[in-house]
Every structure is written in C-alpha cells, then in structure tokens.
Amino acid sequence: MKKRKLKILELTAFSAGICGVWARVLAESRILAKKNAVHVFSSDIFRGGEIKKAKEFEIIDRVKIHRFKTKGSFGDNTFFWNFEKEAIKLKPDVIVCHAYRQYYSTKALTIAKKLNIPCFLVTHAPFLKKKLRSWKLNLAVFLYDNFIGKRIINKYKKVLAITKWERPYLLDLGCQENRIVYVPNGIPEEFFNIPLKQRKNNKRILFFGRIAPIKNLEVLIKAFSMIEDEKAKLDLIGPQEKEYAKVLDKLISKLGQTNRIKFYPAVYNMRKKIDLMDNHDIFILPSKREGMPQALIEAMARKMIVISSKTDGGKEIIEEGKNGFLFEIGDERQLAEKINAALNLPNNSLIANMAREYVKMFSWKKLGKLITKTYLQ
C-alpha cells in the first residue's frame, strides 16, 4: 500500500477562510500530497466574520479542493452538501473525515463500505460543556451521540484525537481504546525556521483569531481597561462577526479605551502573521471554549508570553507560571493581574523560552510522520 501513489479524500465542513479545522486539513493534506494524490471535499462556505461563498475549485500546493453547493445548515458549523456521487466517482483509497458529529463523517462510512476502503475520523474536540450550547443543540448532541455516535464510532479504522482531554469522552461513547490515536494539530515549520526578532518590550498585546462571542473578548477589553500602564496597547486582529464587533466597539468607547485598543482585519498570509506576533510581546486567548488552540501554540513558537483562559485546550498546553499564564474563564480581574505580571517580565524571559521549547513537539515535520503512518500503514 505504501509503495504506490494513493488517492486520499479528506472531508471537512470548510476549506476557505479562518477555521481551526481547515488549518489542520490543509496542513496534513500538504504533507500527504508530497507522495500521494489528495482531494479535499467541503461546503462552499467561506469561514470568516460573515458567511459568504468560496470558489468552486482550487489547487493549493498540489492539494485539489472541491467545494459543493450548500443545501442547508444546522447551527454555525454544520452545513449540508451532496458529495456522495463525486466521492464514489473519485474512487479514493482512503477517506479521512474531519470533525465528529458531522453528517458527512457519517455518510463517509457508507461510501467507504461501498468502495471497500478504510475510513478515519479526526475528532476536532467537539465535546462542549452544555452551558455553551442552546437547548436545541444539546438535544441534537444527545440524540446523535446515543443513537448514531455509539453505533458507528468503532466503524472508523482509527479515531484521531487532537487533544488528550478528549479520550474520556471517546471511551464513554464506547470507542475501543486501541482505535484512539493522539495526533494533535501542528505548527508550520516557518514558525520555527524564520529567525526571531529581538523584542523591544514595547508592551503591545495581541489577540489573533475570530472576533466572535465564543472568544469572550469583552473580558479581555474589561481587563485591559484596568491596566494603568499607558504605554500598553491591545490589537484585536481577525475576521469580525459584525454585530459582536459593534458590541465590543461600544464597550471600548464606554471604558475610554479607544486610543489604546484597535481592531485590524484578518491576516491570512503566514509571513505577515509571524511578523505580527514578532511585533507584539503578549498573546491573550480569553475564550469560553477551546479544543486545541492553534494561535496559542503558534504564539508560543514565536516566544511570546501567552495568557489563556482555563479552557480544556488552554489547560492542556499551558503550565501556570512555567510556559505561560492561566486565568479563570470570564474573570477580568484575574486576567488583569496576569497581564500586569506579563508586562513586568524582561525580554527573553525564561517563560517565553520554555514556551517555545514546549511547542516543538507540535512541529508538522514531526507530526507528519505519525499522520502518514496512521493513514497509510
């Protein structure tokens, strides 16, 4: 199987815009496309601050991306699109489904059975606390897990968990332990290979990600307003959900922070993203929920001081006071204390060095070997 060029089909909800799942799909697809033919099937939704359509087909680094017309949706992350006929026509050797509880991940098992090929599931940490979902979504989750998930979870050849904290949830679903493989999201080699700049300690603080309610940015804004050091500046960079951005604008104005807090558009170019991180001292992720926060580990790779709320993803990556700081979700006063502590750290602090050293384990160069072995053995 390893000796011939394989045809691999990767399925994902989104393949355009800023999306943690899409970042993983593209990264592993690039790795697999070095020696195999890789096709990505997804909806035609562009994931950003507002919903818009992406182009039907494109090729990125030999990865062929096919986008299908969206037929409907459920919630913010589930879109329905017909791909079965094209998948069977493609005749892949392997199918990889990204995200548990997606209809295409269930449909893929039927296609794989027809073609007599292996099907893999990458979970993407969908195990939210109930309070973060509406009652309708909680009901849908309950029904899926109990009437579909438990029935199909062991039909996947392997279930790839992107975090360690997912394992108990998967075992509770009835997933056989020998099917679970820990393969976290990775960091592109550029984050390690591009020389680090000497930071000027100009007290610039960065949030990089979607400007969306789940990111809990009002907590960051309130905490920043308590910082008395007038040299400190906060930049919020990413695609905006317009209504939420308006709420944040009002809060910034109310707190008298319009000269210290600025919004900037999304940045998609990797080199520009690295430059942004190198020109800031502190990275803050105040989210209500994170599975495995991509921007957090990338910031650590660039030797930024990082602060995260105590989400499952944040707690798995950060060891308090050693490679970063943690604060209780929603506690702006505690966050303000952590920001003050970070602002008082010297350039090239031990914490920043420990952060960079820790995330070397997430290099795609290392993870690529594990991914190839898992899918193609």
C-alpha positions as CSV (number, residue, x, y, z in Angstrom):
1,M,0.0,0.0,0.0
2,K,2.9,2.4,0.8
3,K,4.7,1.7,-2.5
4,R,2.1,3.1,-4.9
5,K,0.7,6.5,-5.1
6,L,-2.6,6.6,-3.2
7,K,-5.7,8.7,-3.7
8,I,-6.8,10.3,-0.4
9,L,-10.1,12.0,0.1
10,E,-10.3,14.5,3.0
11,L,-13.8,15.7,4.1
12,T,-14.3,18.9,6.0
13,A,-17.1,21.5,6.6
14,F,-15.0,24.5,5.5
15,S,-12.0,24.9,3.2
16,A,-11.7,28.6,3.0
17,G,-11.2,31.4,5.5
18,I,-10.1,31.2,9.1
19,C,-11.0,27.9,10.7
20,G,-9.0,25.7,13.0
21,V,-10.4,22.5,11.4
22,W,-9.5,23.8,7.9
23,A,-6.0,24.7,9.1
24,R,-5.5,21.1,10.2
25,V,-6.9,19.7,7.0
26,L,-4.7,21.8,4.7
27,A,-1.6,21.1,6.8
28,E,-2.0,17.3,6.7
29,S,-3.1,17.4,3.1
30,R,0.1,19.2,2.1
31,I,2.1,16.5,3.9
32,L,0.2,13.6,2.3
33,A,0.3,15.3,-1.2
34,K,4.1,15.0,-1.4
35,K,3.7,11.4,-2.4
36,N,0.0,10.9,-2.9
37,A,-2.9,12.5,-4.7
38,V,-5.0,14.4,-2.2
39,H,-8.5,15.7,-2.8
40,V,-10.5,17.8,-0.3
41,F,-14.3,17.9,-0.4
42,S,-16.2,20.6,1.6
43,S,-19.1,23.0,1.5
44,D,-18.7,26.2,-0.4
45,I,-18.9,28.4,2.7
46,F,-16.1,30.8,3.4
47,R,-15.4,30.8,7.2
48,G,-14.9,34.3,8.5
49,G,-16.7,37.1,10.2
50,E,-19.6,36.8,7.7
51,I,-20.9,33.9,5.7
52,K,-20.0,34.1,2.0
53,K,-19.3,31.7,-0.8
54,A,-15.8,30.4,-1.7
55,K,-14.9,29.4,-5.3
56,E,-15.8,26.0,-6.5
57,F,-12.3,24.6,-7.2
58,E,-8.7,25.5,-6.5
59,I,-5.4,23.8,-6.0
60,I,-3.1,24.7,-3.1
61,D,0.3,23.0,-3.1
62,R,-0.9,20.1,-5.2
63,V,-4.0,19.6,-2.9
64,K,-7.1,19.7,-5.1
65,I,-10.0,21.4,-3.3
66,H,-13.6,20.7,-4.5
67,R,-16.4,22.8,-2.9
68,F,-20.0,21.8,-3.2
69,K,-23.1,24.0,-3.1
70,T,-24.6,24.2,0.4
71,K,-28.1,22.8,0.6
72,G,-28.9,23.8,4.3
73,S,-27.4,24.2,7.7
74,F,-27.8,23.4,11.4
75,G,-26.1,25.8,13.8
76,D,-23.0,27.7,12.9
77,N,-20.8,24.7,12.0
78,T,-22.9,22.1,10.2
79,F,-23.7,22.5,6.5
80,F,-25.2,20.0,4.2
81,W,-23.9,19.4,0.7
82,N,-24.2,16.5,-1.7
83,F,-20.9,14.8,-2.4
84,E,-21.6,11.0,-2.4
85,K,-21.8,10.7,-6.2
86,E,-18.5,12.5,-6.7
87,A,-16.7,10.6,-3.9
88,I,-17.7,7.3,-5.5
89,K,-16.6,8.6,-8.9
90,L,-13.2,9.6,-7.4
91,K,-12.6,6.1,-6.1
92,P,-10.2,7.1,-3.3
93,D,-8.0,4.6,-1.5
94,V,-8.6,6.3,1.9
95,I,-11.2,8.6,3.4
96,V,-10.4,11.0,6.2
97,C,-13.3,12.7,7.9
98,H,-12.7,15.9,9.9
99,A,-15.0,16.6,12.9
100,Y,-17.2,14.2,14.8
101,R,-21.0,14.7,14.6
102,Q,-20.9,15.9,11.1
103,Y,-23.3,14.4,8.6
104,Y,-20.5,13.9,6.0
105,S,-18.5,11.9,8.6
106,T,-21.4,9.5,9.0
107,K,-22.1,9.4,5.2
108,A,-18.4,8.6,4.6
109,L,-18.7,5.3,6.3
110,T,-21.3,4.2,3.8
111,I,-19.1,5.3,0.9
112,A,-16.1,3.6,2.4
113,K,-18.0,0.3,2.8
114,K,-19.2,0.5,-0.9
115,L,-15.6,1.0,-2.0
116,N,-14.1,-1.4,0.5
117,I,-11.6,1.2,1.8
118,P,-10.6,2.4,5.3
119,C,-12.2,5.4,6.8
120,F,-10.7,7.6,9.5
121,L,-12.2,10.2,11.9
122,V,-10.3,13.2,13.2
123,T,-12.4,14.4,16.2
124,H,-11.5,18.1,16.5
125,A,-12.6,18.2,20.1
126,P,-16.4,18.8,19.8
127,F,-17.2,17.9,23.4
128,L,-18.6,21.2,24.7
129,K,-20.0,21.9,28.1
130,K,-23.8,22.1,27.9
131,K,-24.0,25.7,29.0
132,L,-22.1,26.8,25.9
133,R,-24.9,25.4,23.6
134,S,-28.5,26.2,23.1
135,W,-31.1,23.6,24.3
136,K,-31.7,22.6,20.7
137,L,-28.1,21.9,20.1
138,N,-27.8,20.0,23.3
139,L,-30.7,17.9,22.3
140,A,-29.2,17.2,18.9
141,V,-25.9,16.2,20.5
142,F,-27.7,13.9,22.9
143,L,-29.6,12.2,20.1
144,Y,-26.5,11.9,17.8
145,D,-24.2,10.5,20.5
146,N,-26.7,7.9,21.8
147,F,-28.4,6.8,18.6
148,I,-25.7,7.3,15.9
149,G,-22.3,8.0,17.6
150,K,-22.2,4.9,19.8
151,R,-23.3,2.8,16.9
152,I,-20.7,4.0,14.4
153,I,-17.6,5.1,16.4
154,N,-15.9,1.7,16.1
155,K,-16.5,1.5,12.3
156,Y,-13.7,4.0,11.7
157,K,-10.4,2.3,11.3
158,K,-8.8,4.8,13.7
159,V,-10.2,7.8,15.7
160,L,-7.6,10.6,15.8
161,A,-8.0,12.8,18.9
162,I,-6.4,16.2,18.6
163,T,-6.2,16.6,22.4
164,K,-5.6,14.3,25.3
165,W,-8.6,15.6,27.2
166,E,-10.9,14.0,24.6
167,R,-10.0,10.4,25.5
168,P,-12.5,10.0,28.4
169,Y,-15.3,11.3,26.2
170,L,-14.5,8.9,23.4
171,L,-14.3,6.0,25.8
172,D,-17.7,7.0,27.2
173,L,-19.0,6.8,23.7
174,G,-17.8,3.2,23.6
175,C,-14.8,3.8,21.3
176,Q,-12.4,1.0,21.7
177,E,-9.2,2.2,23.3
178,N,-6.9,0.6,20.6
179,R,-8.7,2.7,17.9
180,I,-7.8,6.0,19.6
181,V,-4.6,7.7,18.3
182,Y,-3.4,11.1,19.7
183,V,-2.4,13.3,16.8
184,P,-2.6,17.0,17.8
185,N,-2.7,19.9,15.5
186,G,0.7,21.1,14.4
187,I,2.7,24.3,13.8
188,P,4.1,25.1,10.3
189,E,7.9,24.9,10.1
190,E,8.1,28.6,9.3
191,F,7.2,29.4,12.9
192,F,10.5,27.8,14.0
193,N,12.7,28.4,11.0
194,I,12.2,32.2,10.5
195,P,14.7,34.0,12.7
196,L,13.2,35.5,15.8
197,K,13.4,39.3,16.1
198,Q,14.8,41.0,19.2
199,R,11.7,42.3,21.0
200,K,11.7,45.9,22.1
201,N,9.4,45.3,25.0
202,N,7.0,48.0,23.7
203,K,4.1,46.5,25.7
204,R,2.0,45.5,22.7
205,I,-0.7,42.9,23.4
206,L,-2.2,40.7,20.7
207,F,-5.4,38.8,20.2
208,F,-5.4,36.9,16.9
209,G,-8.5,34.9,15.8
210,R,-12.2,35.3,15.0
211,I,-13.9,38.3,16.6
212,A,-16.8,36.2,17.8
213,P,-18.7,35.7,21.1
214,I,-17.1,32.3,21.8
215,K,-13.8,34.2,22.1
216,N,-15.1,36.2,25.0
217,L,-13.3,39.4,24.0
218,E,-15.3,41.6,26.3
219,V,-13.5,40.0,29.2
220,L,-10.1,40.9,27.6
221,I,-11.3,44.5,27.0
222,K,-12.5,45.0,30.6
223,A,-9.3,43.5,31.9
224,F,-7.1,45.7,29.7
225,S,-9.0,48.8,30.9
226,M,-7.7,48.1,34.4
227,I,-4.1,48.2,33.2
228,E,-2.6,51.5,34.3
229,D,0.5,51.5,32.2
230,E,-0.5,53.9,29.4
231,K,2.2,52.5,27.1
232,A,0.3,49.2,26.8
233,K,-1.7,48.8,23.6
234,L,-4.1,46.0,22.6
235,D,-4.6,44.9,19.0
236,L,-7.5,42.7,18.1
237,I,-6.9,41.0,14.7
238,G,-9.2,38.7,12.8
239,P,-12.4,38.4,10.8
240,Q,-15.4,40.0,12.5
241,E,-18.9,39.0,13.3
242,K,-20.3,42.4,12.6
243,E,-22.9,42.6,15.4
244,Y,-20.5,41.3,18.0
245,A,-17.9,43.8,16.8
246,K,-20.4,46.6,17.4
247,V,-20.9,45.4,20.9
248,L,-17.2,45.5,21.5
249,D,-16.8,48.9,20.0
250,K,-19.4,50.3,22.4
251,L,-17.7,48.7,25.3
252,I,-14.3,50.1,24.3
253,S,-15.8,53.6,24.0
254,K,-17.6,53.3,27.3
255,L,-14.4,52.3,29.1
256,G,-12.5,55.2,27.4
257,Q,-10.1,52.8,25.6
258,T,-10.4,54.0,22.0
259,N,-6.8,55.2,21.9
260,R,-5.4,52.0,23.3
261,I,-7.5,49.2,21.7
262,K,-7.6,48.8,17.9
263,F,-9.3,46.4,15.5
264,Y,-7.5,45.2,12.4
265,P,-8.6,43.0,9.5
266,A,-7.9,39.3,9.3
267,V,-4.4,38.2,8.1
268,Y,-4.2,35.0,6.1
269,N,-0.5,35.2,4.9
270,M,1.7,33.2,7.1
271,R,4.7,35.5,6.9
272,K,2.6,38.5,7.9
273,K,1.1,36.5,10.7
274,I,4.6,35.8,12.0
275,D,5.6,39.4,11.7
276,L,2.6,40.4,13.7
277,M,3.5,38.1,16.5
278,D,7.1,39.2,16.5
279,N,6.0,42.8,16.9
280,H,3.9,42.1,20.0
281,D,5.0,40.9,23.4
282,I,2.0,39.2,24.8
283,F,-0.7,37.0,23.3
284,I,-4.0,36.6,25.1
285,L,-6.8,34.0,24.4
286,P,-9.8,34.7,26.6
287,S,-12.2,32.2,25.1
288,K,-15.1,30.5,26.7
289,R,-14.0,27.3,25.0
290,E,-11.0,26.0,23.1
291,G,-10.3,22.5,21.8
292,M,-6.7,22.8,20.8
293,P,-5.9,26.5,20.2
294,Q,-3.8,26.9,17.1
295,A,-3.0,30.5,17.5
296,L,-1.8,29.9,21.1
297,I,0.8,27.3,20.2
298,E,1.9,29.4,17.2
299,A,2.4,32.4,19.5
300,M,4.4,30.2,21.9
301,A,6.6,29.1,19.0
302,R,7.5,32.8,18.4
303,K,8.5,33.2,22.1
304,M,5.5,35.4,23.0
305,I,4.3,35.5,26.6
306,V,0.9,33.8,26.5
307,I,-2.1,34.1,28.7
308,S,-5.2,31.8,28.2
309,S,-8.4,31.2,30.0
310,K,-8.8,27.9,31.7
311,T,-10.4,26.1,28.8
312,D,-9.7,22.4,28.3
313,G,-7.4,23.3,25.4
314,G,-5.6,26.1,27.4
315,K,-5.0,23.9,30.5
316,E,-3.6,21.1,28.4
317,I,-1.0,23.3,26.8
318,I,-0.1,25.9,29.5
319,E,1.6,25.1,32.8
320,E,1.0,28.1,35.0
321,G,4.0,30.3,35.6
322,K,6.3,27.9,33.6
323,N,5.4,28.4,29.9
324,G,2.5,30.9,30.3
325,F,-0.3,32.0,32.4
326,L,-3.9,30.9,33.0
327,F,-7.0,32.7,34.4
328,E,-10.5,31.6,35.3
329,I,-12.9,31.8,32.3
330,G,-14.7,35.2,32.5
331,D,-12.7,36.7,35.3
332,E,-11.5,40.0,34.1
333,R,-9.8,41.0,37.3
334,Q,-7.7,37.8,37.4
335,L,-6.8,38.4,33.7
336,A,-5.7,41.9,34.5
337,E,-3.4,40.5,37.2
338,K,-1.9,38.1,34.7
339,I,-1.4,40.9,32.1
340,N,0.4,43.0,34.7
341,A,2.7,40.1,35.6
342,A,3.4,39.5,31.9
343,L,4.2,43.2,31.3
344,N,6.7,43.2,34.1
345,L,8.7,40.2,32.6
346,P,12.0,41.0,31.0
347,N,12.8,40.4,27.3
348,N,13.7,36.8,26.5
349,S,12.2,35.7,29.8
350,L,12.5,32.0,30.9
351,I,8.7,31.6,30.5
352,A,9.0,32.6,26.8
353,N,11.9,30.3,26.3
354,M,10.1,27.4,27.9
355,A,7.0,28.1,25.8
356,R,9.0,27.8,22.5
357,E,10.8,24.7,23.8
358,Y,7.5,23.0,24.8
359,V,5.7,23.5,21.5
360,K,8.5,22.0,19.4
361,M,6.6,18.7,19.9
362,F,3.8,20.2,17.7
363,S,6.1,20.7,14.6
364,W,4.3,19.4,11.5
365,K,7.6,17.9,10.5
366,K,7.4,15.5,13.4
367,L,3.6,15.0,13.3
368,G,3.7,14.4,9.6
369,K,5.4,11.1,10.0
370,L,2.8,10.0,12.5
371,I,-0.1,11.1,10.2
372,T,1.4,9.2,7.3
373,K,2.0,6.1,9.3
374,T,-1.6,6.2,10.8
375,Y,-3.4,6.6,7.5
376,L,-1.3,4.6,5.1
377,Q,0.1,1.6,7.1
